[in-house]
Amino acid sequence: MIALWDALPVALQNPLLLVAMLCPCVGLAVVVLRGFSPWPLVRAMLWRFRWVNAMFVLLIAVSLGMGIGLFAQERGLRRGTAQAAEKFDLVIAAPGSDITLMMAAVYLQPANVPLLMGDLYNAVEAHPHVKLAAPLAFGDSYQGAPVVGTTDAFVRHLSDGEIQGRGFETVHEAIIGAQVPLEIGDQFTPAHGHGSAADTQAHDQPITVVGRIPATGSPWDRALMVPVESVWEVHGLANGHAPERMDQIGPPFDADFFPGTPAIIVQPKALWASYSLRAEFTNSDSMGFFPGAVLARLYAVLGDMRQAMSVLSTVSLALVAISVLIGLMILIRLFQRQLATLRALGAPVRFVFAVVWSYAVCLLALGALLAGVFGQIATTVLSHILTQRSDIVIQAPLGWTEAHMIAGFITLASFAALLPAWRTRHQSIVSALRS
């Protein structure tokens, strides 16, 4: 049976699992409602105390919706960070923390890291298995956005060759990300440093925007990319080329005039070459790492956090469910005279049981379904906040996991609703009519 289930496509497994989770609820409804039609009375009960009922539904929707939103947000965060790193096959940097270097090279977070020198860069760039080797240079910013020195080839790799305008031709030109508030032809003057540490005094040489790349869903959408020679020159360093080739931009670079780079972005010619290159350039002088592998380690930590959050969410949801059931028992006391009148008129006890159970299930099911709406609102708001703070496009629509959570809650709630319905079986008709 397990082998048969595993052989089914995921597109079929998810709806089948949803149906399987709802089947116990449907089966219980068939047993409880067999031979009865309590819906007119249930509608009247819902409408008679509609504001109190609405509060119960809202309580369930908010509590369950927040849990759903957090689960969807965690999945959206994984997808967004992975998409932002997909153009970075292999990063070669000085030995150190691969997480720090990944945050600097891929997500453009300021960091003080050692530099790789020209001999090593030339060895990487000239390797027969390397298709692209691009140095990065940081240190400047413009209105809070990072100015990154790199090569024209890397910009084309990052944008899949789609550049509005043109590439670099001189060191005083820039290609900007999709979210940079400049236009082609505008000029800007970068400042040294980032954020609050940026100097108020900008550099002297203005830079002209000559191109723009489409949105990548990563922090590079806010970056201003300039030739790496521009960053080196503006800080009084050699520009990577011998004096007779001072006007050249891009590789090859002269090792003797190479000021250093914190990271080299490498695009191998083949997938298998990635592992060979990582092994070859991981030594006492440098280290190679896959951003995807580093993210996988971070996801493992997030997975542990998700399990802890799941336990906390389950406990919180259980407490809310218990509170709601207690509230329902109190609420049903509002109907005890009407229910006693039904029994006095000859209505079977099982019919009253069906009415109360249907009423409780309606409230619980409506709250669970409305939780999907609250969950989507919560994750949309969180995604917007995280996107603004991290510059990583995070989208977290609700999926099958959240649908399964809602279905599971509805089924469990249908069984829990048996408790307030059972209490009506032991209610005294005389005392209820006198109350």
C-alpha positions as CSV (number, residue, x, y, z in Angstrom):
1,M,0.0,0.0,0.0
2,I,2.8,2.4,0.9
3,A,4.6,1.6,-2.4
4,L,1.3,2.3,-4.3
5,W,0.9,5.6,-2.5
6,D,4.5,6.6,-3.3
7,A,4.0,5.8,-6.9
8,L,1.1,8.3,-7.2
9,P,2.1,11.8,-8.5
10,V,2.1,14.6,-5.9
11,A,-0.6,16.4,-7.8
12,L,-2.9,13.4,-7.0
13,Q,-1.6,12.7,-3.5
14,N,-2.5,16.1,-2.1
15,P,-6.2,16.1,-3.0
16,L,-6.5,12.4,-2.0
17,L,-5.0,13.3,1.4
18,L,-7.4,16.2,1.8
19,V,-10.4,13.9,1.1
20,A,-9.0,11.3,3.5
21,M,-8.7,13.8,6.3
22,L,-12.3,15.0,5.7
23,C,-13.8,11.5,5.5
24,P,-14.0,10.9,9.2
25,C,-16.0,14.1,9.6
26,V,-18.3,13.1,6.8
27,G,-18.8,9.7,8.3
28,L,-19.6,11.1,11.7
29,A,-22.1,13.5,10.1
30,V,-23.8,10.6,8.4
31,V,-24.2,8.7,11.7
32,V,-25.3,11.7,13.8
33,L,-27.7,13.2,11.2
34,R,-29.2,9.9,9.9
35,G,-32.9,10.3,9.5
36,F,-33.0,14.0,10.7
37,S,-32.9,17.4,9.1
38,P,-31.8,19.9,11.8
39,W,-30.8,22.7,9.5
40,P,-33.8,25.0,9.9
41,L,-33.2,25.0,13.6
42,V,-29.5,25.4,13.2
43,R,-29.9,28.4,11.0
44,A,-32.3,30.0,13.6
45,M,-29.7,29.4,16.4
46,L,-27.0,30.9,14.3
47,W,-29.1,34.0,13.5
48,R,-30.6,34.4,17.0
49,F,-27.2,35.0,18.6
50,R,-25.4,36.1,15.5
51,W,-23.0,38.5,17.2
52,V,-21.9,36.0,19.8
53,N,-21.6,33.4,17.1
54,A,-19.5,35.8,15.0
55,M,-17.1,36.3,17.9
56,F,-16.6,32.6,18.3
57,V,-15.9,32.2,14.6
58,L,-13.5,35.1,14.6
59,L,-11.6,33.7,17.6
60,I,-11.1,30.4,15.8
61,A,-10.2,32.1,12.5
62,V,-7.6,34.4,14.0
63,S,-5.9,31.7,16.1
64,L,-5.8,29.1,13.4
65,G,-5.0,31.7,10.7
66,M,-1.9,32.9,12.4
67,G,-0.5,29.4,12.6
68,I,-1.3,28.8,8.9
69,G,0.3,32.1,8.0
70,L,3.5,31.3,9.8
71,F,3.8,27.9,8.1
72,A,3.2,29.5,4.7
73,Q,5.7,32.3,5.4
74,E,8.5,29.9,6.3
75,R,8.0,28.1,3.0
76,G,8.0,31.4,1.1
77,L,11.2,32.5,2.9
78,R,12.9,29.3,1.7
79,R,11.7,29.8,-1.8
80,G,12.7,33.5,-1.9
81,T,16.2,33.0,-0.6
82,A,16.8,30.0,-2.9
83,Q,15.7,32.0,-5.9
84,A,18.0,34.9,-5.0
85,A,21.0,32.5,-4.9
86,E,20.3,30.5,-8.0
87,K,22.7,32.5,-10.2
88,F,25.6,31.9,-7.8
89,D,26.7,28.4,-8.6
90,L,30.1,28.5,-6.8
91,V,31.7,31.2,-4.7
92,I,35.5,31.2,-4.0
93,A,36.7,33.3,-1.1
94,A,39.3,33.5,1.6
95,P,39.0,30.9,4.3
96,G,36.4,31.9,6.9
97,S,32.7,31.7,7.6
98,D,30.9,30.6,4.5
99,I,27.7,32.0,5.9
100,T,29.2,35.5,6.3
101,L,30.7,35.3,2.8
102,M,27.4,34.1,1.3
103,M,25.6,37.0,2.9
104,A,28.1,39.4,1.5
105,A,28.5,38.1,-2.0
106,V,24.9,36.8,-2.7
107,Y,22.7,39.0,-0.5
108,L,25.0,42.1,-0.4
109,Q,25.2,42.4,3.4
110,P,28.2,44.6,4.5
111,A,31.0,42.5,6.0
112,N,34.7,42.8,6.6
113,V,36.3,39.8,4.9
114,P,39.8,39.0,3.7
115,L,40.7,39.5,0.1
116,L,41.9,37.1,-2.6
117,M,44.8,38.3,-4.7
118,G,45.5,38.4,-8.4
119,D,47.4,35.1,-8.7
120,L,44.5,33.1,-7.4
121,Y,42.0,35.0,-9.4
122,N,43.9,34.3,-12.6
123,A,44.2,30.7,-11.8
124,V,40.4,30.5,-11.4
125,E,39.7,32.5,-14.5
126,A,42.0,30.5,-16.7
127,H,40.8,27.1,-15.4
128,P,39.6,25.0,-18.3
129,H,36.4,24.1,-16.5
130,V,35.4,27.7,-15.7
131,K,33.0,29.5,-18.0
132,L,32.8,32.7,-15.9
133,A,34.9,34.1,-13.0
134,A,33.8,37.5,-11.8
135,P,35.5,39.4,-9.0
136,L,33.4,41.5,-6.7
137,A,34.3,44.8,-5.0
138,F,32.3,46.5,-2.2
139,G,32.6,49.5,-0.1
140,D,30.4,52.3,-1.6
141,S,26.8,53.1,-1.6
142,Y,24.3,55.5,-3.1
143,Q,21.3,56.6,-1.0
144,G,21.6,53.4,1.0
145,A,21.8,51.1,-2.0
146,P,25.1,49.1,-2.5
147,V,27.4,50.0,-5.3
148,V,29.1,46.8,-6.4
149,G,32.1,46.5,-8.6
150,T,32.1,43.5,-11.0
151,T,32.4,42.6,-14.7
152,D,30.1,43.1,-17.6
153,A,30.0,39.3,-18.1
154,F,28.7,38.8,-14.6
155,V,25.9,41.4,-15.1
156,R,24.8,39.6,-18.2
157,H,24.9,36.3,-16.4
158,L,22.8,37.7,-13.6
159,S,20.2,39.1,-16.0
160,D,20.3,36.2,-18.5
161,G,21.6,38.7,-21.1
162,E,18.6,41.0,-20.8
163,I,19.9,44.5,-20.3
164,Q,17.9,47.6,-21.1
165,G,20.4,49.9,-22.6
166,R,24.0,48.7,-22.9
167,G,26.9,47.2,-21.0
168,F,30.0,48.9,-19.6
169,E,32.3,50.8,-21.9
170,T,34.2,53.0,-19.4
171,V,34.9,52.8,-15.7
172,H,32.5,55.8,-15.1
173,E,29.4,53.9,-16.2
174,A,26.9,51.8,-14.2
175,I,24.1,49.2,-14.8
176,I,21.4,49.4,-12.2
177,G,19.0,46.9,-10.7
178,A,15.2,47.0,-11.4
179,Q,14.3,48.9,-8.2
180,V,17.0,51.6,-8.3
181,P,15.2,55.0,-8.6
182,L,17.3,56.2,-11.5
183,E,16.9,56.2,-15.2
184,I,19.3,55.5,-18.1
185,G,21.3,58.7,-18.7
186,D,21.1,59.8,-15.0
187,Q,24.3,60.5,-13.1
188,F,25.0,59.7,-9.4
189,T,28.0,60.0,-7.1
190,P,28.6,57.2,-4.7
191,A,29.6,57.7,-1.1
192,H,32.1,55.6,0.8
193,G,30.5,53.1,3.2
194,H,27.0,51.7,3.8
195,G,24.0,52.8,5.8
196,S,24.7,55.0,8.9
197,A,28.5,54.4,8.4
198,A,28.4,56.0,4.9
199,D,30.4,59.2,4.6
200,T,28.4,62.3,4.0
201,Q,31.1,63.4,1.5
202,A,30.6,61.6,-1.8
203,H,33.4,60.7,-4.2
204,D,34.4,63.3,-6.8
205,Q,33.8,61.3,-10.0
206,P,30.1,61.1,-11.1
207,I,28.9,57.8,-12.7
208,T,26.5,57.6,-15.6
209,V,23.7,55.0,-15.8
210,V,23.9,53.2,-19.1
211,G,21.8,50.1,-18.5
212,R,19.2,48.4,-16.3
213,I,18.6,44.7,-15.6
214,P,15.2,43.2,-15.1
215,A,14.0,42.1,-11.7
216,T,15.8,39.1,-10.2
217,G,13.9,38.9,-6.9
218,S,17.1,39.4,-5.0
219,P,19.0,42.3,-3.3
220,W,20.8,42.9,-6.6
221,D,17.6,44.6,-7.7
222,R,18.6,47.6,-5.6
223,A,22.3,47.4,-6.5
224,L,24.2,49.8,-8.7
225,M,26.8,47.7,-10.6
226,V,29.9,49.4,-11.9
227,P,33.1,48.0,-13.4
228,V,35.3,46.6,-10.7
229,E,38.1,48.9,-11.9
230,S,35.9,51.9,-10.9
231,V,35.7,50.8,-7.2
232,W,39.4,50.2,-7.1
233,E,40.4,53.5,-8.7
234,V,38.1,55.6,-6.7
235,H,39.8,54.3,-3.5
236,G,43.2,55.1,-4.8
237,L,44.2,51.6,-5.7
238,A,45.5,50.1,-8.9
239,N,42.8,49.2,-11.3
240,G,43.9,45.6,-12.0
241,H,45.7,46.4,-15.3
242,A,49.3,47.3,-16.1
243,P,50.0,51.0,-16.9
244,E,50.0,50.4,-20.7
245,R,46.4,49.0,-20.4
246,M,44.9,51.4,-17.9
247,D,41.9,52.0,-20.1
248,Q,40.9,48.3,-20.3
249,I,37.9,47.1,-18.3
250,G,37.2,43.5,-17.4
251,P,39.5,40.5,-17.5
252,P,42.2,39.5,-18.0
253,F,43.7,41.2,-15.0
254,D,47.4,41.6,-14.2
255,A,48.2,39.9,-10.9
256,D,50.8,42.6,-9.9
257,F,48.1,45.3,-10.2
258,F,45.2,43.4,-8.7
259,P,44.1,45.1,-5.5
260,G,42.1,42.0,-4.2
261,T,38.5,40.8,-4.2
262,P,36.5,39.4,-1.3
263,A,34.8,36.8,-3.5
264,I,34.9,35.3,-7.0
265,I,31.7,34.2,-8.5
266,V,32.3,31.2,-10.6
267,Q,30.0,29.7,-13.3
268,P,31.4,26.2,-14.2
269,K,31.1,24.8,-17.7
270,A,29.3,21.7,-16.4
271,L,27.6,20.6,-13.2
272,W,30.2,17.9,-12.3
273,A,33.0,20.6,-12.7
274,S,31.5,22.5,-9.8
275,Y,32.6,19.8,-7.3
276,S,36.0,19.5,-8.9
277,L,36.5,23.3,-8.7
278,R,35.4,23.5,-5.1
279,A,37.8,20.7,-4.1
280,E,40.7,22.2,-6.1
281,F,40.3,25.7,-4.6
282,T,39.6,24.7,-1.0
283,N,42.9,24.9,0.7
284,S,44.9,27.0,3.1
285,D,44.6,30.1,0.8
286,S,41.0,29.9,-0.3
287,M,37.8,28.0,0.0
288,G,35.0,27.2,-2.4
289,F,31.4,26.7,-1.4
290,F,28.0,26.3,-2.9
291,P,25.5,28.9,-1.7
292,G,22.8,26.3,-2.1
293,A,24.6,24.0,0.3
294,V,24.9,26.8,2.9
295,L,21.2,27.6,2.5
296,A,20.4,23.9,3.0
297,R,22.2,24.0,6.4
298,L,20.3,27.1,7.3
299,Y,17.1,25.5,6.2
300,A,17.9,22.6,8.5
301,V,18.0,25.1,11.4
302,L,14.7,26.6,10.2
303,G,13.3,23.1,10.0
304,D,14.1,22.6,13.7
305,M,12.5,26.0,14.5
306,R,9.5,25.0,12.4
307,Q,9.0,21.8,14.4
308,A,9.2,23.9,17.6
309,M,6.8,26.4,16.2
310,S,4.5,23.5,15.1
311,V,4.4,22.2,18.7
312,L,3.7,25.6,20.1
313,S,1.1,26.2,17.5
314,T,-0.6,22.9,18.2
315,V,-0.6,23.6,21.9
316,S,-2.0,27.1,21.4
317,L,-4.6,25.7,19.0
318,A,-5.6,23.0,21.5
319,L,-6.0,25.6,24.2
320,V,-8.2,27.7,21.9
321,A,-10.2,24.7,20.9
322,I,-10.8,23.8,24.6
323,S,-11.8,27.4,25.3
324,V,-14.1,27.5,22.4
325,L,-15.8,24.2,23.5
326,I,-16.3,25.5,27.0
327,G,-17.7,28.7,25.5
328,L,-20.0,26.6,23.3
329,M,-21.3,24.7,26.3
330,I,-22.1,28.1,28.0
331,L,-23.6,29.4,24.8
332,I,-25.8,26.4,24.3
333,R,-27.3,27.1,27.7
334,L,-28.9,30.1,26.0
335,F,-30.9,27.6,24.0
336,Q,-31.7,25.2,26.8
337,R,-35.4,26.3,27.1
338,Q,-35.9,25.9,23.4
339,L,-34.2,22.5,23.4
340,A,-36.2,21.4,26.4
341,T,-39.4,22.5,24.6
342,L,-38.5,20.3,21.6
343,R,-38.1,17.4,23.9
344,A,-41.3,18.2,25.7
345,L,-43.1,18.2,22.4
346,G,-41.8,14.7,21.7
347,A,-38.7,15.4,19.7
348,P,-36.3,12.4,20.1
349,V,-33.2,12.9,22.2
350,R,-31.1,12.0,19.2
351,F,-32.7,14.8,17.2
352,V,-31.7,17.4,19.8
353,F,-28.3,15.8,19.9
354,A,-28.0,16.3,16.1
355,V,-29.2,19.9,16.4
356,V,-26.6,20.8,19.0
357,W,-23.8,18.9,17.2
358,S,-24.6,20.6,13.9
359,Y,-24.7,24.0,15.5
360,A,-21.3,23.5,17.1
361,V,-19.7,22.0,13.9
362,C,-21.0,25.0,11.9
363,L,-19.3,27.5,14.1
364,L,-16.0,25.5,14.2
365,A,-16.0,24.8,10.5
366,L,-16.8,28.4,9.6
367,G,-14.0,29.6,11.8
368,A,-11.6,27.1,10.2
369,L,-12.6,28.1,6.6
370,L,-12.3,31.8,7.5
371,A,-8.8,31.0,8.9
372,G,-7.6,30.5,5.4
373,V,-8.5,34.1,4.6
374,F,-6.8,35.4,7.8
375,G,-3.8,33.2,7.0
376,Q,-3.4,34.6,3.6
377,I,-3.7,38.2,4.9
378,A,-1.2,37.5,7.6
379,T,1.4,35.9,5.2
380,T,0.8,38.7,2.7
381,V,1.6,41.4,5.3
382,L,4.6,39.4,6.6
383,S,5.9,38.8,3.1
384,H,5.7,42.5,2.3
385,I,7.6,43.5,5.5
386,L,10.3,40.9,4.9
387,T,10.7,41.9,1.3
388,Q,11.1,45.5,2.2
389,R,13.7,44.7,4.9
390,S,15.7,42.1,3.0
391,D,15.2,43.1,-0.6
392,I,14.4,39.4,-1.3
393,V,11.1,38.9,-3.0
394,I,9.1,36.6,-0.8
395,Q,5.8,35.3,-1.9
396,A,3.9,32.8,0.3
397,P,0.5,31.8,-1.1
398,L,-1.3,29.2,0.8
399,G,-0.9,25.7,-0.5
400,W,-1.9,22.1,0.2
401,T,-0.1,22.0,3.5
402,E,-2.4,24.7,4.9
403,A,-5.5,23.1,3.3
404,H,-4.6,19.9,5.1
405,M,-4.3,21.8,8.4
406,I,-7.7,23.3,7.9
407,A,-9.2,19.9,7.0
408,G,-7.6,18.2,10.0
409,F,-8.9,20.9,12.3
410,I,-12.5,20.5,10.9
411,T,-12.4,16.8,11.4
412,L,-11.0,17.0,15.0
413,A,-13.5,19.8,15.7
414,S,-16.4,17.6,14.5
415,F,-15.5,14.9,17.1
416,A,-14.9,17.5,19.8
417,A,-18.4,18.9,19.1
418,L,-19.8,15.6,20.4
419,L,-19.1,16.8,23.9
420,P,-21.5,19.7,24.1
421,A,-24.1,17.7,22.2
422,W,-23.7,14.8,24.7
423,R,-24.4,17.1,27.6
424,T,-27.9,17.9,26.2
425,R,-28.8,14.2,26.6
426,H,-28.7,14.5,30.4
427,Q,-30.5,17.8,30.7
428,S,-33.6,17.8,32.8
429,I,-36.6,19.0,30.8
430,V,-38.4,20.4,33.8
431,S,-35.5,22.4,35.2
432,A,-34.7,23.7,31.7
433,L,-38.2,25.0,31.2
434,R,-38.3,26.6,34.6
435,S,-34.9,28.4,34.1
